[in-house]
Amino acid sequence: MSEQQAAVYVFGPFQLDASSLLLLRDGKPVSLTPKAMDTLLVLVESSGRVLQKDEILSKVWPDTFIEEATLAQNIFTIRKMLGVDANGRPYIETIPRRGYRFVAEVKKLGPDGLELGAKPAGDASQSAAAAAAQPAPITKSLAVLPFNNLSKSEEIEYFVDGITESVINSLARVPQLRVMARSTVFRYKGGDKDPIEVARELGVQTVLLGWVSQRGEHLTASMELVDVANGWHIWGKQYSLTPAYIFEIQEDILRNLRDKLQLGPDDQATKRYTSNAEAYRLYLKGRHYWNKRTVEGYQKAIGCFREAIEGDPNYALAYTGLADAYSLQCSPFYGLRQPTEIMPRARAAAEKALYLDDSLAEAHTSLAYIKLVYNWDWEAAEAGFKRALMLDPRCAHAHHWYSHYLIAVGKNQEALEENMKAQELDPHEATYNQHLAWYYVFTREYDKAIENLRESISQDPNFYPAHIILGIAYRQKEMYAEAVAEFEEARRLEDTIPALAFIGHAYGVAGEKKKARAIHDELKKKSGRQYVSAYCKAIVAIGLNEYDEAFRHLDDAYHEHSEWLMWIKVNPALDHLRHDPRFDKLLQRLGLQP
């Protein structure tokens, strides 16, 4: 057996035995698919070096044509399993348009357990240029666990969550610090797991804990910063949460954290977007409802953002929140409001946010999204997303929505890379995982979409969009009974027009024309009482093989500015129409090449 085959690679808490392809974490076996294990071994064997995608593909899948998307999915699986190193960095770095690099320090042990190729002290064989090519280390990592609402009062729950989220967002702007994303830490909310154990799972060096108690109208917050390695108390303080002084309290928390973690000052981390404490409270409440990702949540969020703006007409972040809440009322999965009624309001709010603060990445992202899904202004949308990412490269939301644009115009590989960046920044955000499945539907990789969505649903069975997309993937696989079951479950969670329309479409393509016709007629009746998307009518007509009617509805969808038309170039539900000259004309009207 060669030295390479017999080697054991050690990095962080992991040991990878190259001969048996056994991976251990803290001495316990870790499960990976065979190809994911092969991919990890190739990366570890070349740690510190950028590996081109073609080189990895040729080593892991020799003499076989494999799309880059398969490699990207393997990298995502490996990253998710490995977590982050002691410095808070992912073990694998994406090098845009090139490949990947394993960035952690790796020791290579021989059969005797001794390190192979160890260099004596003072050996300077590694050139300065090679050393400079290594990524700069992130010296600190932190998890801000959801602050514990000791009062259990729902009335202050949004406030407690909002303070947690604000501290996370502020610290995330500090370049020397890696902070666990909101979706990652909020998975532990309400659990009884030991916080130090949670922090070790997350692979961070320090953890910030908080408790908020209420006596009458008075709120008290206690904070504690803990060293994860030894459990030692680093810093702690108790605050009286007087609304008028909430900004000073948050700034004091940030100052103490920067001091104790030796991060130095950072103006962006303590930037105030409003001086009105009540407007800030309402903004936090709006984001609380927004994060629920429900019909009711979006409606309540709009009310909160409006009230925040009334309190401070110059509050740019509140305008951004309002724009996003408006936009998602017209989301294709919800279809709550007529786009021509709502989206101009969303655009006005986003433009106002930019007028007030042109340096706000969130505002550029919101406006770019509106230009994409409502105006079909492809160039302006792309420019807006790029501007947002230039202002804040760590804005996962911008990477996510930019990926939407790239899919829509057929740039599949770039779309996948952008979505992977969003997932790297916020690995447990359900929307980003769902979007990866949406990508696989559009690239006709239905088995991958189904696998991804089953995992997402196992983690959150009540995530409505995941059931819709899973139903679509099943429909494309001609698994009609399973498709109907998913659409029915989606409708149980959120009784929406799109969920009903997809049930009708599935019945139609499955040959159950009577059931499909009944839903066709039900949508017609409903349209006299509420907004029914023309696209929803079109897909039911497609299921009934009534293509002339489908084109009439698609023409109406064009005049409605339906967001569904953004996907027209890649949407498999429309494949039966692509041979018709009317389809190419519709593409041209949308500014897309046939």
C-alpha positions as CSV (number, residue, x, y, z in Angstrom):
1,M,0.0,0.0,0.0
2,S,1.4,3.4,-0.9
3,E,2.1,6.1,1.7
4,Q,-0.7,8.2,0.2
5,Q,-3.2,5.3,0.5
6,A,-2.1,4.5,4.1
7,A,-2.2,8.0,5.4
8,V,-4.5,9.4,8.0
9,Y,-5.4,13.1,7.8
10,V,-6.1,15.0,10.9
11,F,-7.9,18.4,10.9
12,G,-9.7,20.0,13.8
13,P,-11.7,17.3,15.6
14,F,-11.7,15.1,12.5
15,Q,-9.6,12.1,11.4
16,L,-9.9,10.8,7.8
17,D,-8.4,7.4,7.1
18,A,-7.5,7.4,3.3
19,S,-7.3,3.6,3.1
20,S,-10.6,2.7,4.7
21,L,-12.4,6.0,3.8
22,L,-13.5,6.3,7.5
23,L,-14.1,9.7,8.9
24,L,-14.2,10.3,12.6
25,R,-15.3,13.3,14.6
26,D,-13.9,13.2,18.2
27,G,-13.4,9.5,17.7
28,K,-16.9,8.7,16.5
29,P,-17.7,7.7,12.9
30,V,-19.4,10.3,10.6
31,S,-21.6,9.2,7.8
32,L,-21.1,10.5,4.3
33,T,-22.2,9.2,0.9
34,P,-19.3,7.4,-1.0
35,K,-18.9,10.2,-3.6
36,A,-19.0,12.9,-0.9
37,M,-16.3,11.0,1.0
38,D,-14.2,10.8,-2.2
39,T,-14.6,14.5,-2.8
40,L,-13.5,15.3,0.8
41,L,-10.4,13.1,0.4
42,V,-9.4,14.8,-2.8
43,L,-9.7,18.2,-1.1
44,V,-7.9,17.2,2.1
45,E,-5.0,15.6,0.2
46,S,-4.5,19.0,-1.6
47,S,-5.2,21.2,1.4
48,G,-4.2,24.9,0.9
49,R,-4.3,24.5,-2.9
50,V,-7.1,25.7,-5.2
51,L,-8.5,22.7,-7.1
52,Q,-10.2,23.4,-10.3
53,K,-13.7,22.0,-10.6
54,D,-12.6,19.8,-13.6
55,E,-9.7,18.4,-11.6
56,I,-12.0,17.3,-8.8
57,L,-14.6,15.9,-11.2
58,S,-12.0,13.9,-13.0
59,K,-10.7,12.4,-9.8
60,V,-14.0,11.6,-8.1
61,W,-15.9,10.5,-11.3
62,P,-13.2,9.3,-13.7
63,D,-14.3,8.6,-17.3
64,T,-17.9,9.8,-16.5
65,F,-19.6,13.0,-17.5
66,I,-20.9,14.7,-14.4
67,E,-22.4,18.2,-14.3
68,E,-20.9,20.8,-11.9
69,A,-24.1,21.0,-10.0
70,T,-23.5,17.5,-8.7
71,L,-20.1,18.6,-7.4
72,A,-21.6,21.7,-5.8
73,Q,-24.2,19.5,-4.0
74,N,-21.4,17.3,-2.7
75,I,-19.5,20.3,-1.4
76,F,-22.7,21.6,0.3
77,T,-23.2,18.2,2.0
78,I,-19.6,18.1,3.2
79,R,-19.7,21.7,4.5
80,K,-22.9,21.1,6.3
81,M,-21.4,18.0,8.0
82,L,-18.1,19.6,8.9
83,G,-19.4,22.9,10.2
84,V,-16.7,25.5,10.9
85,D,-13.2,25.3,12.3
86,A,-12.0,26.7,15.6
87,N,-11.7,30.2,14.0
88,G,-15.2,30.1,12.8
89,R,-14.3,29.5,9.1
90,P,-15.9,26.9,6.8
91,Y,-13.3,24.1,6.1
92,I,-13.9,24.5,2.3
93,E,-13.6,27.8,0.6
94,T,-15.3,28.6,-2.8
95,I,-13.1,30.3,-5.3
96,P,-15.6,31.9,-7.7
97,R,-15.4,30.7,-11.3
98,R,-12.5,28.4,-10.4
99,G,-13.0,25.8,-7.8
100,Y,-12.5,25.0,-4.2
101,R,-9.8,25.0,-1.5
102,F,-9.6,23.1,1.8
103,V,-8.4,25.9,4.1
104,A,-7.9,24.1,7.5
105,E,-4.5,23.0,8.7
106,V,-4.1,19.3,8.0
107,K,-1.6,16.9,9.6
108,K,-0.8,13.7,7.6
109,L,0.0,10.7,9.7
110,G,1.7,7.5,8.6
111,P,0.8,3.9,9.6
112,D,3.0,4.4,12.7
113,G,0.9,7.4,13.8
114,L,3.9,9.8,13.2
115,E,3.4,12.9,11.1
116,L,4.6,12.5,7.6
117,G,6.7,15.2,5.9
118,A,7.0,17.3,9.0
119,K,9.5,20.1,8.5
120,P,12.0,21.1,11.2
121,A,11.6,24.5,12.8
122,G,13.0,27.3,10.7
123,D,12.3,25.5,7.4
124,A,11.2,28.4,5.1
125,S,10.6,26.3,2.0
126,Q,7.1,27.7,1.7
127,S,7.5,30.9,-0.3
128,A,6.2,34.2,0.9
129,A,4.0,34.3,-2.2
130,A,2.4,30.9,-1.3
131,A,1.8,32.1,2.3
132,A,0.2,35.2,1.0
133,A,-2.1,33.2,-1.1
134,Q,-3.7,31.6,2.0
135,P,-6.9,33.3,3.2
136,A,-6.5,35.7,6.2
137,P,-7.6,33.9,9.4
138,I,-10.7,35.0,11.2
139,T,-9.4,35.3,14.7
140,K,-12.7,35.1,16.6
141,S,-16.0,33.3,16.3
142,L,-19.2,33.9,18.3
143,A,-22.7,32.5,18.6
144,V,-25.4,34.8,20.0
145,L,-27.9,32.3,21.3
146,P,-31.6,33.4,21.3
147,F,-32.2,35.4,24.5
148,N,-34.4,33.6,26.9
149,N,-37.8,35.3,27.6
150,L,-38.2,34.3,31.2
151,S,-41.6,35.9,31.5
152,K,-43.0,33.6,28.6
153,S,-45.1,36.6,27.6
154,E,-45.9,36.6,23.9
155,E,-46.3,40.4,24.1
156,I,-42.5,40.9,24.6
157,E,-41.4,37.8,22.6
158,Y,-40.8,39.9,19.4
159,F,-38.8,42.4,21.4
160,V,-36.5,39.8,22.9
161,D,-36.0,38.1,19.5
162,G,-35.5,41.5,17.9
163,I,-32.7,42.4,20.3
164,T,-31.0,39.1,19.7
165,E,-31.3,39.6,15.9
166,S,-30.0,43.2,16.1
167,V,-26.9,42.1,18.1
168,I,-26.2,39.4,15.5
169,N,-26.7,41.8,12.6
170,S,-24.4,44.4,14.1
171,L,-21.6,42.0,15.0
172,A,-21.8,40.4,11.5
173,R,-20.5,43.7,10.1
174,V,-17.2,43.3,12.1
175,P,-14.6,41.9,9.6
176,Q,-12.5,40.1,12.2
177,L,-15.4,38.2,13.7
178,R,-17.5,35.3,12.4
179,V,-21.0,35.3,13.8
180,M,-23.4,32.4,13.5
181,A,-26.4,33.4,11.4
182,R,-29.9,34.0,12.8
183,S,-31.4,30.9,11.3
184,T,-28.6,28.7,12.7
185,V,-28.9,29.9,16.4
186,F,-32.7,30.2,16.4
187,R,-33.0,26.4,15.8
188,Y,-32.0,26.1,19.5
189,K,-34.7,28.6,20.7
190,G,-36.8,27.1,23.5
191,G,-34.6,24.0,23.9
192,D,-33.1,22.7,27.1
193,K,-29.7,21.8,25.7
194,D,-26.7,23.1,27.5
195,P,-25.6,26.3,25.9
196,I,-21.9,25.3,26.0
197,E,-22.7,22.1,24.3
198,V,-24.7,24.0,21.6
199,A,-21.7,26.3,21.1
200,R,-19.4,23.4,20.7
201,E,-21.8,21.9,18.1
202,L,-21.6,25.2,16.2
203,G,-17.8,25.2,16.4
204,V,-17.4,28.7,17.9
205,Q,-14.9,30.0,20.5
206,T,-17.3,32.2,22.5
207,V,-21.1,32.3,23.1
208,L,-23.3,35.2,24.3
209,L,-26.2,34.3,26.5
210,G,-29.1,36.5,27.5
211,W,-32.1,36.4,29.8
212,V,-35.0,38.9,29.8
213,S,-37.4,39.1,32.8
214,Q,-40.4,41.2,33.3
215,R,-42.0,42.7,36.4
216,G,-45.1,44.7,35.6
217,E,-44.0,47.1,32.9
218,H,-40.3,46.8,33.8
219,L,-37.9,44.7,31.7
220,T,-34.5,43.5,32.9
221,A,-31.9,41.9,30.6
222,S,-28.8,39.9,31.8
223,M,-25.9,39.2,29.5
224,E,-23.1,36.8,29.8
225,L,-20.1,36.1,27.4
226,V,-18.6,32.7,27.9
227,D,-15.4,31.0,26.7
228,V,-16.5,27.8,25.1
229,A,-13.2,25.9,25.6
230,N,-13.3,26.0,29.4
231,G,-16.7,27.5,30.3
232,W,-15.1,30.5,31.9
233,H,-17.1,33.7,32.3
234,I,-15.5,36.5,30.2
235,W,-18.0,39.3,30.7
236,G,-21.5,39.9,32.1
237,K,-23.8,42.8,32.8
238,Q,-27.4,43.5,33.7
239,Y,-29.5,46.1,32.0
240,S,-32.8,47.9,32.7
241,L,-34.5,47.7,29.3
242,T,-36.0,51.2,29.3
243,P,-37.3,51.8,25.7
244,A,-35.9,55.3,25.6
245,Y,-32.4,54.0,26.1
246,I,-32.6,50.8,24.0
247,F,-30.0,52.1,21.5
248,E,-27.5,53.0,24.3
249,I,-28.0,49.6,25.8
250,Q,-27.3,47.8,22.5
251,E,-24.3,50.0,21.8
252,D,-22.9,49.3,25.3
253,I,-23.3,45.5,24.7
254,L,-21.4,45.8,21.4
255,R,-18.7,48.0,23.0
256,N,-18.1,45.4,25.7
257,L,-18.1,42.5,23.3
258,R,-15.6,44.3,21.0
259,D,-13.4,45.1,24.1
260,K,-13.5,41.6,25.5
261,L,-12.9,39.9,22.1
262,Q,-10.2,42.5,21.3
263,L,-11.9,43.4,18.0
264,G,-11.3,47.2,18.1
265,P,-13.8,49.9,17.1
266,D,-16.2,49.6,14.2
267,D,-18.5,52.4,13.2
268,Q,-20.7,50.2,11.0
269,A,-21.5,47.8,13.9
270,T,-23.0,50.6,16.0
271,K,-24.6,52.5,13.2
272,R,-28.1,53.9,14.2
273,Y,-30.8,53.7,11.5
274,T,-33.3,55.7,13.7
275,S,-33.2,57.6,17.0
276,N,-36.9,56.9,17.6
277,A,-37.2,54.1,20.1
278,E,-40.9,53.4,19.4
279,A,-40.2,53.2,15.6
280,Y,-37.4,50.8,16.3
281,R,-39.7,48.6,18.5
282,L,-42.3,48.5,15.7
283,Y,-39.6,47.6,13.2
284,L,-38.5,44.7,15.4
285,K,-42.1,43.6,15.6
286,G,-42.5,43.8,11.9
287,R,-39.4,41.6,11.3
288,H,-40.7,39.2,13.9
289,Y,-43.9,38.7,11.8
290,W,-41.9,38.7,8.6
291,N,-39.8,35.8,9.8
292,K,-42.9,33.7,10.3
293,R,-43.2,33.4,6.5
294,T,-47.0,33.1,6.6
295,V,-49.9,34.9,4.9
296,E,-50.9,36.4,8.3
297,G,-47.3,37.2,9.2
298,Y,-46.8,39.3,6.0
299,Q,-50.0,41.2,6.6
300,K,-49.1,42.0,10.2
301,A,-45.5,43.0,9.2
302,I,-46.9,45.6,6.8
303,G,-48.9,47.2,9.6
304,C,-45.9,47.3,11.9
305,F,-43.5,48.8,9.2
306,R,-46.1,51.5,8.4
307,E,-46.4,52.5,12.0
308,A,-42.6,52.6,12.3
309,I,-42.5,55.0,9.3
310,E,-45.2,57.1,10.9
311,G,-43.0,57.4,14.0
312,D,-39.8,58.2,11.9
313,P,-40.4,59.1,8.3
314,N,-36.7,59.0,7.7
315,Y,-36.2,55.4,8.9
316,A,-34.7,53.7,5.8
317,L,-34.7,50.1,7.2
318,A,-38.4,50.3,7.9
319,Y,-39.0,51.3,4.2
320,T,-37.0,48.3,3.2
321,G,-39.0,46.0,5.4
322,L,-42.2,47.5,4.0
323,A,-41.0,46.9,0.4
324,D,-40.1,43.3,1.1
325,A,-43.4,42.6,2.9
326,Y,-45.4,44.1,0.0
327,S,-43.3,42.1,-2.6
328,L,-43.9,38.8,-0.9
329,Q,-47.6,39.3,-0.9
330,C,-47.3,38.9,-4.6
331,S,-45.0,35.9,-4.3
332,P,-45.9,33.1,-6.8
333,F,-46.5,30.7,-3.9
334,Y,-49.0,33.0,-2.2
335,G,-50.6,35.1,-4.9
336,L,-52.4,37.3,-2.3
337,R,-52.7,40.5,-4.2
338,Q,-52.8,41.9,-7.7
339,P,-49.1,42.8,-8.6
340,T,-50.2,46.0,-10.4
341,E,-51.9,47.1,-7.2
342,I,-49.1,46.3,-4.8
343,M,-45.7,46.3,-6.5
344,P,-45.7,50.0,-7.3
345,R,-46.1,50.5,-3.5
346,A,-43.2,48.2,-2.9
347,R,-41.0,50.0,-5.4
348,A,-41.9,53.4,-3.9
349,A,-40.9,52.1,-0.5
350,A,-37.6,50.7,-1.8
351,E,-36.7,53.9,-3.7
352,K,-37.5,55.9,-0.5
353,A,-35.1,53.7,1.5
354,L,-32.4,54.3,-1.1
355,Y,-33.1,58.1,-1.1
356,L,-32.6,58.1,2.6
357,D,-29.5,55.8,2.7
358,D,-27.8,54.9,-0.6
359,S,-25.3,52.8,1.4
360,L,-27.9,50.3,2.6
361,A,-27.3,46.9,0.9
362,E,-30.8,45.8,1.9
363,A,-32.4,48.6,0.1
364,H,-30.5,47.9,-3.2
365,T,-31.5,44.2,-2.8
366,S,-35.2,45.1,-2.4
367,L,-35.3,47.4,-5.4
368,A,-33.4,45.0,-7.6
369,Y,-35.8,42.2,-6.7
370,I,-38.8,44.4,-7.6
371,K,-37.2,45.3,-11.0
372,L,-36.6,41.6,-11.6
373,V,-40.0,40.1,-10.7
374,Y,-42.3,43.0,-11.6
375,N,-40.6,45.1,-14.2
376,W,-38.6,42.3,-15.9
377,D,-35.8,44.9,-16.2
378,W,-33.1,42.3,-16.3
379,E,-30.1,44.7,-16.7
380,A,-31.2,47.0,-13.9
381,A,-31.9,44.1,-11.6
382,E,-28.5,42.6,-12.1
383,A,-26.8,45.9,-11.5
384,G,-28.8,46.4,-8.3
385,F,-27.8,43.0,-6.9
386,K,-24.2,43.6,-7.7
387,R,-24.3,47.0,-6.0
388,A,-25.8,45.4,-2.9
389,L,-23.1,42.7,-2.8
390,M,-20.4,45.3,-3.3
391,L,-21.7,47.2,-0.2
392,D,-22.1,44.0,1.8
393,P,-20.6,40.8,0.5
394,R,-22.0,38.9,3.5
395,C,-25.6,39.8,2.7
396,A,-27.1,36.3,2.2
397,H,-30.4,37.8,1.1
398,A,-28.7,39.5,-1.8
399,H,-26.9,36.3,-2.9
400,H,-30.2,34.5,-2.7
401,W,-32.2,36.9,-4.8
402,Y,-29.4,37.4,-7.3
403,S,-29.5,33.6,-7.8
404,H,-33.2,34.0,-8.8
405,Y,-32.1,36.4,-11.6
406,L,-29.4,34.1,-12.8
407,I,-31.7,31.1,-13.0
408,A,-34.3,33.2,-14.9
409,V,-31.8,34.2,-17.6
410,G,-30.4,30.7,-17.9
411,K,-27.0,31.2,-16.2
412,N,-27.4,28.0,-14.2
413,Q,-23.9,27.4,-12.8
414,E,-23.6,31.0,-11.6
415,A,-27.1,30.8,-10.1
416,L,-26.0,27.7,-8.2
417,E,-22.8,29.4,-6.9
418,E,-24.8,32.4,-5.6
419,N,-27.3,30.2,-3.8
420,M,-24.4,28.2,-2.3
421,K,-22.9,31.4,-1.0
422,A,-26.2,32.3,0.6
423,Q,-26.3,28.9,2.2
424,E,-22.7,29.2,3.4
425,L,-23.6,32.5,5.1
426,D,-26.8,31.2,6.5
427,P,-26.8,27.4,6.3
428,H,-30.1,26.8,8.2
429,E,-32.3,29.4,6.5
430,A,-35.2,27.3,5.1
431,T,-35.8,29.6,2.1
432,Y,-32.3,29.1,0.8
433,N,-32.5,25.4,1.0
434,Q,-35.9,25.5,-0.7
435,H,-34.4,27.6,-3.4
436,L,-31.8,25.0,-4.1
437,A,-34.6,22.5,-4.8
438,W,-36.3,25.1,-7.0
439,Y,-33.0,25.3,-9.0
440,Y,-33.0,21.5,-9.4
441,V,-36.6,21.6,-10.7
442,F,-35.7,24.2,-13.3
443,T,-32.6,22.2,-14.4
444,R,-34.8,19.0,-14.6
445,E,-32.9,17.3,-11.8
446,Y,-36.1,16.1,-10.0
447,D,-34.6,13.4,-7.9
448,K,-32.2,15.9,-6.3
449,A,-35.0,18.3,-5.7
450,I,-37.1,15.6,-4.0
451,E,-34.2,14.5,-1.8
452,N,-33.4,18.1,-0.8
453,L,-37.1,18.9,0.0
454,R,-37.7,15.8,2.0
455,E,-34.8,16.7,4.2
456,S,-36.1,20.3,4.5
457,I,-39.6,19.1,5.4
458,S,-38.2,16.7,8.0
459,Q,-36.7,19.7,9.8
460,D,-39.8,21.9,9.4
461,P,-43.0,20.1,8.3
462,N,-44.9,23.4,8.3
463,F,-42.8,25.2,5.7
464,Y,-45.5,25.8,3.1
465,P,-43.3,26.6,0.0
466,A,-41.4,23.3,0.4
467,H,-44.6,21.3,0.0
468,I,-45.5,23.3,-3.2
469,I,-42.1,22.7,-4.8
470,L,-42.0,19.0,-3.7
471,G,-45.4,18.6,-5.4
472,I,-44.1,20.2,-8.6
473,A,-41.1,17.8,-8.6
474,Y,-43.4,14.8,-8.1
475,R,-45.7,16.0,-10.9
476,Q,-42.7,16.3,-13.3
477,K,-41.7,12.7,-12.3
478,E,-45.3,11.7,-13.2
479,M,-45.8,10.7,-9.5
480,Y,-49.3,12.2,-9.6
481,A,-50.7,10.8,-6.3
482,E,-47.7,12.0,-4.4
483,A,-47.9,15.4,-6.1
484,V,-51.6,15.9,-5.1
485,A,-50.8,14.8,-1.6
486,E,-48.1,17.5,-1.3
487,F,-50.3,20.2,-2.8
488,E,-53.1,19.2,-0.4
489,E,-50.7,19.4,2.5
490,A,-49.6,22.9,1.3
491,R,-53.2,24.0,1.1
492,R,-53.8,22.7,4.7
493,L,-51.0,24.9,5.9
494,E,-52.0,28.0,3.8
495,D,-55.3,28.0,1.9
496,T,-54.0,29.8,-1.2
497,I,-55.1,30.0,-4.8
498,P,-51.7,28.6,-6.1
499,A,-52.0,25.5,-4.0
500,L,-55.6,24.9,-5.3
501,A,-54.4,25.5,-8.9
502,F,-51.6,23.1,-8.7
503,I,-54.0,20.4,-7.4
504,G,-56.1,21.1,-10.5
505,H,-53.1,20.9,-12.8
506,A,-52.0,17.6,-11.3
507,Y,-55.4,16.1,-11.6
508,G,-55.5,17.2,-15.3
509,V,-52.1,15.7,-16.3
510,A,-53.0,12.5,-14.3
511,G,-56.1,12.0,-16.5
512,E,-58.6,12.9,-13.8
513,K,-60.3,15.5,-16.0
514,K,-63.5,15.7,-14.1
515,K,-61.7,16.7,-10.9
516,A,-59.5,19.1,-12.8
517,R,-62.5,20.7,-14.5
518,A,-64.2,21.2,-11.1
519,I,-61.2,23.1,-9.8
520,H,-61.1,25.1,-13.1
521,D,-64.6,26.1,-12.5
522,E,-64.0,26.9,-8.8
523,L,-61.2,29.2,-9.7
524,K,-63.5,31.0,-12.2
525,K,-66.1,31.6,-9.4
526,K,-63.4,32.7,-6.9
527,S,-62.1,35.3,-9.4
528,G,-65.4,37.2,-9.0
529,R,-64.7,37.6,-5.2
530,Q,-60.9,37.7,-4.9
531,Y,-57.7,38.0,-6.9
532,V,-56.9,34.8,-8.8
533,S,-53.6,34.9,-10.7
534,A,-54.0,34.4,-14.4
535,Y,-51.0,32.1,-14.3
536,C,-52.9,29.8,-11.9
537,K,-55.7,29.7,-14.4
538,A,-53.2,28.9,-17.1
539,I,-51.6,25.9,-15.4
540,V,-55.0,24.3,-14.8
541,A,-55.8,24.9,-18.5
542,I,-52.5,23.2,-19.4
543,G,-53.4,20.2,-17.3
544,L,-56.7,20.0,-19.3
545,N,-54.8,20.2,-22.6
546,E,-56.6,23.4,-23.4
547,Y,-53.6,25.3,-24.8
548,D,-55.5,28.2,-26.5
549,E,-57.1,29.1,-23.2
550,A,-53.7,28.7,-21.5
551,F,-52.2,31.3,-23.9
552,R,-55.0,33.7,-23.2
553,H,-54.4,33.4,-19.5
554,L,-50.6,33.8,-20.0
555,D,-51.3,37.0,-21.9
556,D,-53.4,38.2,-19.0
557,A,-50.5,37.2,-16.7
558,Y,-48.2,39.4,-18.7
559,H,-50.6,42.4,-18.2
560,E,-50.8,41.5,-14.5
561,H,-47.0,41.5,-14.3
562,S,-47.2,38.0,-12.7
563,E,-44.0,36.9,-11.0
564,W,-44.4,33.5,-12.5
565,L,-43.4,34.9,-15.9
566,M,-39.9,35.6,-14.6
567,W,-39.4,31.8,-14.7
568,I,-41.0,31.3,-18.2
569,K,-37.7,30.4,-19.9
570,V,-36.9,27.5,-17.5
571,N,-40.3,26.5,-16.0
572,P,-41.0,22.8,-16.9
573,A,-44.8,23.3,-16.4
574,L,-44.8,25.2,-19.7
575,D,-42.8,22.7,-21.8
576,H,-45.9,21.7,-23.7
577,L,-46.3,25.2,-25.0
578,R,-42.7,25.8,-26.2
579,H,-43.2,24.6,-29.7
580,D,-46.0,27.2,-30.3
581,P,-44.9,30.5,-32.0
582,R,-47.0,32.3,-29.4
583,F,-44.6,31.2,-26.8
584,D,-41.6,32.8,-28.5
585,K,-43.5,36.0,-28.9
586,L,-44.2,36.0,-25.2
587,L,-40.6,35.5,-24.4
588,Q,-39.7,38.5,-26.7
589,R,-42.3,40.7,-25.0
590,L,-40.6,39.9,-21.7
591,G,-37.2,40.8,-23.1
592,L,-35.9,37.2,-23.2
593,Q,-34.3,35.4,-26.1
594,P,-36.2,32.3,-27.3
